[in-house]
Amino acid sequence: MATIGPETVIAHYRVRADREGEFRVLLDRHWPVLQRLGLVVGAPSQRYRGQERGGLLYVEIFTWRDAAAVEAAHTHPEVSAIWAAMEPCLEDRDGAPKWDFPHVQPLPPP
């Protein structure tokens, strides 16, 4: 089902241990660039660091303005440059991809 309004994404980044510093610099730039370009809404991204499948896992949670903003991010050269630089810092791990981006919608309270 397509959404018309904001879309929250929970990004999972499986970071290579030997590239963590480089990745962190890129992650620190990621949301501010998206925000400056008007592609995201709400509070700055929530970011977490942990372990998963024997390696480093970073999680970033933020909200795209809408589906059009997601599309625009994929063609914007400044965003593409960050994503391209992130890619070699990541690794497929134990059958899981380098990164994945489930989009979620809030549930109403019980």
MOPAC internal coordinates of N, CA, C and O (Angstrom, degrees):
PM7 1SCF
backbone

  N    0.0000 0     0.00 0     0.00 0    0    0    0
  C    1.4407 1     0.00 0     0.00 0    1    0    0
  C    1.5313 1   108.80 1     0.00 0    2    1    0
  O    1.2310 1   119.86 1   -56.15 1    3    2    1
  N    1.3160 1   117.88 1   123.85 1    3    2    1
  C    1.4611 1   122.37 1   179.75 1    5    3    2
  C    1.5234 1   110.10 1   -76.55 1    6    5    3
  O    1.2310 1   121.62 1   -34.97 1    7    6    5
  N    1.3194 1   114.51 1   145.03 1    7    6    5
  C    1.4582 1   118.97 1   177.82 1    9    7    6
  C    1.5227 1   108.98 1  -105.33 1   10    9    7
  O    1.2310 1   121.26 1   -28.67 1   11   10    9
  N    1.3190 1   115.20 1   151.33 1   11   10    9
  C    1.4617 1   120.54 1  -179.15 1   13   11   10
  C    1.5227 1   110.38 1   -99.64 1   14   13   11
  O    1.2310 1   119.87 1   144.24 1   15   14   13
  N    1.3177 1   117.85 1   -35.76 1   15   14   13
  C    1.4568 1   121.96 1  -177.04 1   17   15   14
  C    1.5208 1   112.35 1   -94.29 1   18   17   15
  O    1.2310 1   121.30 1    26.42 1   19   18   17
  N    1.3070 1   115.13 1  -153.58 1   19   18   17
  C    1.4586 1   120.91 1  -178.09 1   21   19   18
  C    1.5384 1   112.77 1   -57.87 1   22   21   19
  O    1.2310 1   121.40 1   -31.62 1   23   22   21
  N    1.3356 1   114.93 1   148.38 1   23   22   21
  C    1.4627 1   122.45 1   178.72 1   25   23   22
  C    1.5271 1   108.39 1  -127.40 1   26   25   23
  O    1.2310 1   120.68 1   -61.09 1   27   26   25
  N    1.3129 1   116.30 1   118.91 1   27   26   25
  C    1.4632 1   120.41 1   177.18 1   29   27   26
  C    1.5237 1   108.67 1   -87.40 1   30   29   27
  O    1.2310 1   121.13 1   -43.01 1   31   30   29
  N    1.3093 1   115.44 1   136.99 1   31   30   29
  C    1.4656 1   121.94 1   179.49 1   33   31   30
  C    1.5224 1   108.41 1  -121.47 1   34   33   31
  O    1.2310 1   121.23 1   -37.55 1   35   34   33
  N    1.3219 1   115.25 1   142.45 1   35   34   33
  C    1.4670 1   122.08 1   174.40 1   37   35   34
  C    1.5218 1   106.11 1  -115.15 1   38   37   35
  O    1.2310 1   120.80 1   -86.09 1   39   38   37
  N    1.3157 1   116.08 1    93.91 1   39   38   37
  C    1.4599 1   121.64 1  -175.96 1   41   39   38
  C    1.5271 1   110.46 1   -80.95 1   42   41   39
  O    1.2310 1   121.05 1   -48.12 1   43   42   41
  N    1.3326 1   115.60 1   131.88 1   43   42   41
  C    1.4621 1   122.00 1   176.34 1   45   43   42
  C    1.5262 1   107.57 1  -112.02 1   46   45   43
  O    1.2310 1   120.58 1   -56.87 1   47   46   45
  N    1.3170 1   116.50 1   123.13 1   47   46   45
  C    1.4594 1   122.33 1   179.12 1   49   47   46
  C    1.5273 1   108.24 1  -117.29 1   50   49   47
  O    1.2310 1   119.61 1   -62.29 1   51   50   49
  N    1.3204 1   118.36 1   117.71 1   51   50   49
  C    1.4686 1   122.89 1   178.17 1   53   51   50
  C    1.5262 1   107.38 1   -93.42 1   54   53   51
  O    1.2310 1   121.26 1   -81.52 1   55   54   53
  N    1.3274 1   115.20 1    98.48 1   55   54   53
  C    1.4595 1   123.01 1  -167.52 1   57   55   54
  C    1.5277 1   110.95 1   -91.33 1   58   57   55
  O    1.2310 1   120.86 1   -47.48 1   59   58   57
  N    1.3217 1   115.96 1   132.52 1   59   58   57
  C    1.4624 1   121.70 1   173.66 1   61   59   58
  C    1.5330 1   108.17 1   -68.14 1   62   61   59
  O    1.2310 1   120.42 1   -45.99 1   63   62   61
  N    1.3067 1   116.81 1   134.01 1   63   62   61
  C    1.4714 1   120.79 1  -176.93 1   65   63   62
  C    1.5290 1   111.55 1   -58.41 1   66   65   63
  O    1.2310 1   120.14 1   142.98 1   67   66   65
  N    1.3190 1   117.33 1   -37.02 1   67   66   65
  C    1.4658 1   120.40 1  -177.48 1   69   67   66
  C    1.5256 1   113.52 1   -78.06 1   70   69   67
  O    1.2310 1   119.98 1   177.65 1   71   70   69
  N    1.3406 1   117.64 1    -2.35 1   71   70   69
  C    1.4602 1   121.28 1  -179.66 1   73   71   70
  C    1.5270 1   112.48 1  -122.88 1   74   73   71
  O    1.2310 1   120.37 1  -167.51 1   75   74   73
  N    1.3401 1   116.89 1    12.49 1   75   74   73
  C    1.4572 1   120.20 1  -174.57 1   77   75   74
  C    1.5284 1   112.50 1   -60.03 1   78   77   75
  O    1.2310 1   119.64 1   135.06 1   79   78   77
  N    1.3130 1   118.30 1   -44.94 1   79   78   77
  C    1.4657 1   120.75 1  -178.93 1   81   79   78
  C    1.5144 1   112.16 1   -59.32 1   82   81   79
  O    1.2310 1   120.86 1   134.52 1   83   82   81
  N    1.3054 1   115.96 1   -45.48 1   83   82   81
  C    1.4683 1   121.74 1   178.67 1   85   83   82
  C    1.5305 1   110.29 1   -62.78 1   86   85   83
  O    1.2310 1   120.77 1   136.20 1   87   86   85
  N    1.3359 1   116.14 1   -43.80 1   87   86   85
  C    1.4603 1   120.00 1   179.58 1   89   87   86
  C    1.5228 1   110.72 1   -62.00 1   90   89   87
  O    1.2310 1   120.53 1   136.78 1   91   90   89
  N    1.3118 1   116.59 1   -43.22 1   91   90   89
  C    1.4674 1   120.56 1  -177.00 1   93   91   90
  C    1.5273 1   111.86 1   -60.86 1   94   93   91
  O    1.2310 1   120.20 1   140.80 1   95   94   93
  N    1.3149 1   117.23 1   -39.20 1   95   94   93
  C    1.4688 1   121.04 1   176.55 1   97   95   94
  C    1.5310 1   110.09 1   -60.44 1   98   97   95
  O    1.2310 1   120.66 1   136.33 1   99   98   97
  N    1.3201 1   116.34 1   -43.67 1   99   98   97
  C    1.4683 1   120.68 1   179.60 1  101   99   98
  C    1.5265 1   111.30 1   -67.13 1  102  101   99
  O    1.2310 1   120.55 1   138.27 1  103  102  101
  N    1.3293 1   116.55 1   -41.73 1  103  102  101
  C    1.4615 1   120.31 1   178.68 1  105  103  102
  C    1.5279 1   110.59 1   -62.40 1  106  105  103
  O    1.2310 1   120.64 1   141.94 1  107  106  105
  N    1.3294 1   116.38 1   -38.06 1  107  106  105
  C    1.4688 1   120.22 1   178.75 1  109  107  106
  C    1.5303 1   111.76 1   -63.13 1  110  109  107
  O    1.2310 1   119.99 1   153.84 1  111  110  109
  N    1.3257 1   117.63 1   -26.16 1  111  110  109
  C    1.4688 1   122.22 1   179.23 1  113  111  110
  C    1.5217 1   112.50 1   -88.21 1  114  113  111
  O    1.2310 1   120.24 1   156.40 1  115  114  113
  N    1.3364 1   117.15 1   -23.60 1  115  114  113
  C    1.4616 1   122.24 1  -168.33 1  117  115  114
  C    1.5360 1   113.64 1   -57.40 1  118  117  115
  O    1.2310 1   119.94 1   115.59 1  119  118  117
  N    1.3155 1   117.71 1   -64.41 1  119  118  117
  C    1.4685 1   119.92 1  -175.93 1  121  119  118
  C    1.5300 1   111.81 1   -62.85 1  122  121  119
  O    1.2310 1   118.75 1   136.88 1  123  122  121
  N    1.3382 1   119.98 1   -43.12 1  123  122  121
  C    1.4698 1   118.19 1   178.76 1  125  123  122
  C    1.5326 1   113.26 1   -56.79 1  126  125  123
  O    1.2310 1   120.16 1   143.22 1  127  126  125
  N    1.3144 1   117.30 1   -36.78 1  127  126  125
  C    1.4681 1   119.80 1   177.67 1  129  127  126
  C    1.5231 1   110.07 1   -68.26 1  130  129  127
  O    1.2310 1   120.32 1   133.92 1  131  130  129
  N    1.3390 1   116.99 1   -46.08 1  131  130  129
  C    1.4629 1   119.91 1   178.08 1  133  131  130
  C    1.5279 1   110.81 1   -58.77 1  134  133  131
  O    1.2310 1   120.70 1   139.74 1  135  134  133
  N    1.3245 1   116.27 1   -40.26 1  135  134  133
  C    1.4655 1   121.27 1  -178.71 1  137  135  134
  C    1.5309 1   110.68 1   -67.95 1  138  137  135
  O    1.2310 1   120.26 1   133.95 1  139  138  137
  N    1.3182 1   117.11 1   -46.05 1  139  138  137
  C    1.4696 1   120.69 1   179.76 1  141  139  138
  C    1.5189 1   111.72 1   -59.98 1  142  141  139
  O    1.2310 1   120.32 1   146.76 1  143  142  141
  N    1.3338 1   116.99 1   -33.24 1  143  142  141
  C    1.4542 1   121.53 1   179.74 1  145  143  142
  C    1.5272 1   112.78 1   -82.85 1  146  145  143
  O    1.2310 1   120.25 1   177.30 1  147  146  145
  N    1.3473 1   117.13 1    -2.70 1  147  146  145
  C    1.4543 1   121.00 1   178.35 1  149  147  146
  C    1.5230 1   114.14 1    75.69 1  150  149  147
  O    1.2310 1   120.16 1  -156.96 1  151  150  149
  N    1.3296 1   117.30 1    23.04 1  151  150  149
  C    1.4537 1   121.10 1  -176.53 1  153  151  150
  C    1.5263 1   113.47 1   -92.45 1  154  153  151
  O    1.2310 1   120.26 1   163.74 1  155  154  153
  N    1.3305 1   117.10 1   -16.26 1  155  154  153
  C    1.4635 1   121.82 1  -178.56 1  157  155  154
  C    1.5243 1   109.63 1  -123.47 1  158  157  155
  O    1.2310 1   121.13 1   -19.77 1  159  158  157
  N    1.3219 1   115.45 1   160.23 1  159  158  157
  C    1.4579 1   121.33 1   179.30 1  161  159  158
  C    1.5230 1   109.00 1  -131.78 1  162  161  159
  O    1.2310 1   121.70 1   -16.29 1  163  162  161
  N    1.3269 1   114.36 1   163.71 1  163  162  161
  C    1.4586 1   119.35 1   175.28 1  165  163  162
  C    1.5156 1   113.10 1    83.41 1  166  165  163
  O    1.2310 1   122.02 1    16.45 1  167  166  165
  N    1.3107 1   113.73 1  -163.55 1  167  166  165
  C    1.4589 1   121.84 1  -177.59 1  169  167  166
  C    1.5244 1   110.74 1   -66.00 1  170  169  167
  O    1.2310 1   120.26 1   -20.71 1  171  170  169
  N    1.3337 1   117.12 1   159.29 1  171  170  169
  C    1.4635 1   119.65 1   174.57 1  173  171  170
  C    1.5221 1   111.14 1   -55.21 1  174  173  171
  O    1.2310 1   121.30 1   -21.42 1  175  174  173
  N    1.3197 1   115.11 1   158.58 1  175  174  173
  C    1.4581 1   119.69 1  -177.60 1  177  175  174
  C    1.5329 1   111.20 1   -59.06 1  178  177  175
  O    1.2310 1   121.73 1   -32.56 1  179  178  177
  N    1.3146 1   114.30 1   147.44 1  179  178  177
  C    1.4617 1   120.77 1   170.63 1  181  179  178
  C    1.5231 1   105.61 1   -91.07 1  182  181  179
  O    1.2310 1   120.35 1   -45.14 1  183  182  181
  N    1.3256 1   116.94 1   134.86 1  183  182  181
  C    1.4568 1   120.65 1  -176.23 1  185  183  182
  C    1.5174 1   109.29 1  -129.92 1  186  185  183
  O    1.2310 1   121.14 1   -40.37 1  187  186  185
  N    1.3188 1   115.42 1   139.63 1  187  186  185
  C    1.4607 1   121.54 1  -177.44 1  189  187  186
  C    1.5192 1   109.20 1  -136.13 1  190  189  187
  O    1.2310 1   121.14 1   -29.22 1  191  190  189
  N    1.3213 1   115.42 1   150.78 1  191  190  189
  C    1.4688 1   122.24 1   176.56 1  193  191  190
  C    1.5202 1   107.38 1  -125.82 1  194  193  191
  O    1.2310 1   120.59 1   -45.51 1  195  194  193
  N    1.3262 1   116.47 1   134.49 1  195  194  193
  C    1.4541 1   120.30 1   178.74 1  197  195  194
  C    1.5167 1   111.15 1  -159.62 1  198  197  195
  O    1.2310 1   121.40 1    14.79 1  199  198  197
  N    1.3151 1   114.93 1  -165.21 1  199  198  197
  C    1.4592 1   122.40 1   179.43 1  201  199  198
  C    1.5236 1   108.71 1  -116.67 1  202  201  199
  O    1.2310 1   121.14 1   -36.25 1  203  202  201
  N    1.3178 1   115.43 1   143.75 1  203  202  201
  C    1.4498 1   121.12 1   176.67 1  205  203  202
  C    1.5169 1   108.16 1  -154.94 1  206  205  203
  O    1.2310 1   120.16 1   -45.78 1  207  206  205
  N    1.3186 1   117.30 1   134.22 1  207  206  205
  C    1.4630 1   121.84 1   176.25 1  209  207  206
  C    1.5186 1   112.17 1    50.90 1  210  209  207
  O    1.2310 1   120.58 1  -141.48 1  211  210  209
  N    1.3176 1   116.50 1    38.52 1  211  210  209
  C    1.4530 1   120.64 1   176.79 1  213  211  210
  C    1.5146 1   115.14 1    77.68 1  214  213  211
  O    1.2310 1   118.99 1  -162.78 1  215  214  213
  N    1.3067 1   119.54 1    17.22 1  215  214  213
  C    1.4523 1   120.87 1   179.95 1  217  215  214
  C    1.5093 1   111.33 1  -152.09 1  218  217  215
  O    1.2310 1   121.55 1    -1.86 1  219  218  217
  N    1.3274 1   114.64 1   178.14 1  219  218  217
  C    1.4630 1   121.11 1  -178.80 1  221  219  218
  C    1.5240 1   111.68 1   -72.66 1  222  221  219
  O    1.2310 1   121.28 1   -43.10 1  223  222  221
  N    1.3098 1   115.15 1   136.90 1  223  222  221
  C    1.4544 1   121.71 1   174.73 1  225  223  222
  C    1.5170 1   108.36 1  -127.99 1  226  225  223
  O    1.2310 1   120.85 1   -53.92 1  227  226  225
  N    1.3193 1   115.99 1   126.08 1  227  226  225
  C    1.4554 1   121.49 1   170.24 1  229  227  226
  C    1.5261 1   106.80 1  -108.13 1  230  229  227
  O    1.2310 1   120.92 1   -39.12 1  231  230  229
  N    1.3221 1   115.84 1   140.88 1  231  230  229
  C    1.4556 1   122.62 1   177.34 1  233  231  230
  C    1.5247 1   107.12 1  -124.30 1  234  233  231
  O    1.2310 1   121.20 1   -46.91 1  235  234  233
  N    1.3094 1   115.31 1   133.09 1  235  234  233
  C    1.4590 1   121.36 1   177.50 1  237  235  234
  C    1.5275 1   107.57 1  -127.75 1  238  237  235
  O    1.2310 1   120.43 1   -53.02 1  239  238  237
  N    1.3276 1   116.77 1   126.98 1  239  238  237
  C    1.4581 1   122.08 1  -179.30 1  241  239  238
  C    1.5293 1   108.14 1  -117.86 1  242  241  239
  O    1.2310 1   121.13 1   -55.52 1  243  242  241
  N    1.3207 1   115.44 1   124.48 1  243  242  241
  C    1.4615 1   119.78 1   177.94 1  245  243  242
  C    1.5185 1   108.95 1  -153.27 1  246  245  243
  O    1.2310 1   120.93 1    -7.51 1  247  246  245
  N    1.3199 1   115.83 1   172.49 1  247  246  245
  C    1.4623 1   120.37 1  -176.47 1  249  247  246
  C    1.5221 1   110.68 1  -121.33 1  250  249  247
  O    1.2310 1   121.84 1   -60.99 1  251  250  249
  N    1.3392 1   114.07 1   119.01 1  251  250  249
  C    1.4603 1   120.40 1   172.59 1  253  251  250
  C    1.5256 1   109.12 1   -68.41 1  254  253  251
  O    1.2310 1   120.33 1   -31.25 1  255  254  253
  N    1.3080 1   116.97 1   148.75 1  255  254  253
  C    1.4651 1   121.85 1   177.09 1  257  255  254
  C    1.5293 1   110.40 1   -57.74 1  258  257  255
  O    1.2310 1   120.61 1   134.93 1  259  258  257
  N    1.3254 1   116.44 1   -45.07 1  259  258  257
  C    1.4674 1   122.74 1   179.71 1  261  259  258
  C    1.5311 1   107.73 1  -173.02 1  262  261  259
  O    1.2310 1   120.83 1     1.22 1  263  262  261
  N    1.3241 1   116.03 1  -178.78 1  263  262  261
  C    1.4662 1   119.85 1  -178.68 1  265  263  262
  C    1.5309 1   111.58 1   -62.76 1  266  265  263
  O    1.2310 1   120.07 1   147.19 1  267  266  265
  N    1.3303 1   117.47 1   -32.81 1  267  266  265
  C    1.4649 1   120.28 1   178.48 1  269  267  266
  C    1.5288 1   111.10 1   -64.19 1  270  269  267
  O    1.2310 1   120.34 1   146.06 1  271  270  269
  N    1.3272 1   116.96 1   -33.94 1  271  270  269
  C    1.4678 1   120.24 1   178.44 1  273  271  270
  C    1.5203 1   110.90 1   -66.94 1  274  273  271
  O    1.2310 1   120.39 1   142.02 1  275  274  273
  N    1.3272 1   116.87 1   -37.98 1  275  274  273
  C    1.4677 1   120.55 1   176.69 1  277  275  274
  C    1.5230 1   109.02 1   -60.22 1  278  277  275
  O    1.2310 1   120.51 1   132.63 1  279  278  277
  N    1.3142 1   116.64 1   -47.37 1  279  278  277
  C    1.4756 1   121.65 1   179.16 1  281  279  278
  C    1.5281 1   110.51 1   -60.47 1  282  281  279
  O    1.2310 1   120.51 1   135.57 1  283  282  281
  N    1.3355 1   116.62 1   -44.43 1  283  282  281
  C    1.4644 1   120.68 1  -178.76 1  285  283  282
  C    1.5270 1   111.27 1   -62.78 1  286  285  283
  O    1.2310 1   120.40 1   141.76 1  287  286  285
  N    1.3253 1   116.85 1   -38.24 1  287  286  285
  C    1.4710 1   120.20 1   179.76 1  289  287  286
  C    1.5216 1   110.84 1   -60.83 1  290  289  287
  O    1.2310 1   120.44 1   143.92 1  291  290  289
  N    1.3206 1   116.77 1   -36.08 1  291  290  289
  C    1.4646 1   120.38 1  -177.55 1  293  291  290
  C    1.5260 1   113.08 1   -71.21 1  294  293  291
  O    1.2310 1   120.06 1   166.80 1  295  294  293
  N    1.3177 1   117.49 1   -13.20 1  295  294  293
  C    1.4632 1   119.83 1   179.42 1  297  295  294
  C    1.5232 1   113.24 1  -116.07 1  298  297  295
  O    1.2310 1   120.03 1   175.41 1  299  298  297
  N    1.3285 1   117.54 1    -4.59 1  299  298  297
  C    1.4642 1   119.46 1  -178.38 1  301  299  298
  C    1.5342 1   109.35 1   -81.06 1  302  301  299
  O    1.2310 1   119.85 1   -51.97 1  303  302  301
  N    1.3313 1   117.90 1   128.03 1  303  302  301
  C    1.4661 1   119.86 1  -175.52 1  305  303  302
  C    1.5279 1   114.02 1   -61.96 1  306  305  303
  O    1.2310 1   119.49 1   145.86 1  307  306  305
  N    1.3162 1   118.57 1   -34.14 1  307  306  305
  C    1.4719 1   120.16 1  -178.68 1  309  307  306
  C    1.5278 1   110.98 1   -69.68 1  310  309  307
  O    1.2310 1   120.25 1   139.36 1  311  310  309
  N    1.3205 1   117.12 1   -40.64 1  311  310  309
  C    1.4707 1   121.08 1   177.55 1  313  311  310
  C    1.5253 1   109.57 1   -69.58 1  314  313  311
  O    1.2310 1   120.73 1   134.97 1  315  314  313
  N    1.3238 1   116.20 1   -45.03 1  315  314  313
  C    1.4613 1   120.55 1   179.39 1  317  315  314
  C    1.5222 1   112.04 1   -58.00 1  318  317  315
  O    1.2310 1   120.36 1   143.36 1  319  318  317
  N    1.3315 1   116.92 1   -36.64 1  319  318  317
  C    1.4653 1   120.81 1   179.46 1  321  319  318
  C    1.5312 1   110.79 1   -65.00 1  322  321  319
  O    1.2310 1   120.25 1   138.85 1  323  322  321
  N    1.3292 1   117.13 1   -41.15 1  323  322  321
  C    1.4710 1   120.07 1   178.11 1  325  323  322
  C    1.5134 1   109.60 1   -65.17 1  326  325  323
  O    1.2310 1   120.21 1   132.26 1  327  326  325
  N    1.3275 1   117.21 1   -47.74 1  327  326  325
  C    1.4627 1   120.53 1  -178.60 1  329  327  326
  C    1.5263 1   111.19 1   -62.44 1  330  329  327
  O    1.2310 1   120.10 1   140.08 1  331  330  329
  N    1.3343 1   117.42 1   -39.92 1  331  330  329
  C    1.4689 1   120.63 1   179.06 1  333  331  330
  C    1.5288 1   110.90 1   -64.58 1  334  333  331
  O    1.2310 1   120.21 1   142.45 1  335  334  333
  N    1.3271 1   117.21 1   -37.55 1  335  334  333
  C    1.4627 1   120.68 1   178.98 1  337  335  334
  C    1.5276 1   111.46 1   -72.78 1  338  337  335
  O    1.2310 1   120.04 1   149.70 1  339  338  337
  N    1.3325 1   117.53 1   -30.30 1  339  338  337
  C    1.4703 1   121.21 1   177.66 1  341  339  338
  C    1.5346 1   111.77 1   -67.97 1  342  341  339
  O    1.2310 1   120.66 1   141.27 1  343  342  341
  N    1.3174 1   116.35 1   -38.73 1  343  342  341
  C    1.4659 1   122.08 1  -170.44 1  345  343  342
  C    1.5255 1   114.21 1   -50.87 1  346  345  343
  O    1.2310 1   118.33 1   132.92 1  347  346  345
  N    1.3453 1   120.79 1   -47.08 1  347  346  345
  C    1.4677 1   118.86 1  -179.85 1  349  347  346
  C    1.5376 1   113.96 1   -72.39 1  350  349  347
  O    1.2310 1   120.28 1   170.97 1  351  350  349
  N    1.3108 1   117.08 1    -9.03 1  351  350  349
  C    1.4698 1   120.91 1   177.13 1  353  351  350
  C    1.5283 1   111.59 1   -84.03 1  354  353  351
  O    1.2310 1   120.80 1   174.41 1  355  354  353
  N    1.3186 1   116.08 1    -5.59 1  355  354  353
  C    1.4627 1   121.56 1  -172.54 1  357  355  354
  C    1.5175 1   110.32 1  -113.27 1  358  357  355
  O    1.2310 1   121.12 1   -15.98 1  359  358  357
  N    1.3456 1   115.45 1   164.02 1  359  358  357
  C    1.4549 1   119.95 1   179.48 1  361  359  358
  C    1.5215 1   110.62 1  -144.27 1  362  361  359
  O    1.2310 1   121.29 1   -36.29 1  363  362  361
  N    1.3373 1   115.14 1   143.71 1  363  362  361
  C    1.4607 1   119.54 1   167.87 1  365  363  362
  C    1.5263 1   105.64 1   -65.50 1  366  365  363
  O    1.2310 1   121.09 1   -37.77 1  367  366  365
  N    1.3269 1   115.52 1   142.23 1  367  366  365
  C    1.4631 1   117.25 1  -175.84 1  369  367  366
  C    1.5145 1   110.49 1  -143.34 1  370  369  367
  O    1.2310 1   121.09 1   -59.28 1  371  370  369
  N    1.3205 1   115.51 1   120.72 1  371  370  369
  C    1.4637 1   121.63 1   172.03 1  373  371  370
  C    1.5324 1   111.83 1    50.67 1  374  373  371
  O    1.2310 1   120.71 1  -135.80 1  375  374  373
  N    1.3267 1   116.25 1    44.20 1  375  374  373
  C    1.4564 1   121.16 1   178.65 1  377  375  374
  C    1.5219 1   114.99 1    85.09 1  378  377  375
  O    1.2310 1   120.03 1   175.07 1  379  378  377
  N    1.3211 1   117.55 1    -4.93 1  379  378  377
  C    1.4712 1   120.98 1   179.00 1  381  379  378
  C    1.5341 1   108.93 1   -98.65 1  382  381  379
  O    1.2310 1   120.19 1   -35.72 1  383  382  381
  N    1.3368 1   117.25 1   144.28 1  383  382  381
  C    1.4595 1   119.90 1  -179.44 1  385  383  382
  C    1.5285 1   112.29 1   -70.44 1  386  385  383
  O    1.2310 1   120.92 1   -16.79 1  387  386  385
  N    1.3269 1   115.85 1   163.21 1  387  386  385
  C    1.4691 1   122.23 1   178.96 1  389  387  386
  C    1.5144 1   111.64 1   -52.57 1  390  389  387
  O    1.2310 1   121.27 1   138.76 1  391  390  389
  N    1.2927 1   115.17 1   -41.24 1  391  390  389
  C    1.4624 1   121.60 1  -179.37 1  393  391  390
  C    1.5077 1   108.79 1  -151.08 1  394  393  391
  O    1.2310 1   121.24 1   -30.20 1  395  394  393
  N    1.3051 1   115.24 1   149.80 1  395  394  393
  C    1.4507 1   120.33 1   173.37 1  397  395  394
  C    1.5191 1   108.48 1  -147.55 1  398  397  395
  O    1.2310 1   121.34 1   -21.86 1  399  398  397
  N    1.3238 1   115.03 1   158.14 1  399  398  397
  C    1.4569 1   120.96 1  -167.66 1  401  399  398
  C    1.5298 1   112.00 1  -137.89 1  402  401  399
  O    1.2310 1   119.66 1  -111.05 1  403  402  401
  N    1.3272 1   118.25 1    68.95 1  403  402  401
  C    1.4591 1   117.53 1   177.11 1  405  403  402
  C    1.5323 1   110.77 1   -64.68 1  406  405  403
  O    1.2310 1   121.39 1   -47.61 1  407  406  405
  N    1.3264 1   114.94 1   132.39 1  407  406  405
  C    1.4630 1   121.55 1   174.78 1  409  407  406
  C    1.5225 1   106.93 1   -95.67 1  410  409  407
  O    1.2310 1   120.62 1   -44.22 1  411  410  409
  N    1.3230 1   116.42 1   135.78 1  411  410  409
  C    1.4583 1   121.35 1  -175.31 1  413  411  410
  C    1.5218 1   110.20 1  -129.96 1  414  413  411
  O    1.2310 1   121.26 1   -23.06 1  415  414  413
  N    1.3079 1   115.19 1   156.94 1  415  414  413
  C    1.4607 1   122.27 1   175.63 1  417  415  414
  C    1.5206 1   107.79 1  -121.69 1  418  417  415
  O    1.2310 1   119.84 1   -37.78 1  419  418  417
  N    1.3317 1   117.91 1   142.22 1  419  418  417
  C    1.4709 1   119.68 1   179.51 1  421  419  418
  C    1.5316 1   110.92 1   -66.40 1  422  421  419
  O    1.2310 1   121.46 1   -32.44 1  423  422  421
  N    1.3126 1   114.81 1   147.56 1  423  422  421
  C    1.4513 1   121.24 1   174.51 1  425  423  422
  C    1.5205 1   109.07 1   -96.01 1  426  425  423
  O    1.2310 1   120.02 1   -30.95 1  427  426  425
  N    1.3142 1   117.57 1   149.05 1  427  426  425
  C    1.4692 1   118.85 1   176.57 1  429  427  426
  C    1.5353 1   109.46 1   -69.62 1  430  429  427
  O    1.2310 1   120.27 1   -26.85 1  431  430  429
  N    1.3267 1   117.09 1   153.15 1  431  430  429
  C    1.4666 1   118.83 1   178.42 1  433  431  430
  C    1.5225 1   110.81 1   -62.20 1  434  433  431
  O    1.2310 1   120.37 1   -26.22 1  435  434  433
  N    1.3334 1   116.90 1   153.78 1  435  434  433
  C    1.4754 1   119.55 1  -179.69 1  437  435  434
  C    1.5231 1   111.87 1   -67.72 1  438  437  435
  O    1.2310 1   120.10 1   180.00 1  439  438  437

